[in-house]
């Protein structure tokens, strides 16, 4: 059986509050298992950083915290530079994905 390609998911986050919980749950519920996720906290001030840290228990999830707010484009590019996947997708931290995304 052929190995499935690795997919990298880059998720910039900034002050998302409870929206991020649903977004993260929808990523974790994917039926495709060969993926990595870069959660990039862009210096949130509302507790989003703690929610991002909670995802680190899964070894596929890489958590990065910026110490100053740099903007969504910088966060996306930061994740893109580290991506190891054959395919890369961007998910906003308030998006919710279907299980077979």
Secondary structure, DSSP 4 states (H G I P E B T S, - for coil): -PPPPPEEEEEEESS-TTHHHHHHHHHHT-S---EEEEEEE-S-SSSHHHHHHHGGGSTTEEEEE-SS---HHHHHHHHHHH--SSEEEE--TT----TT-
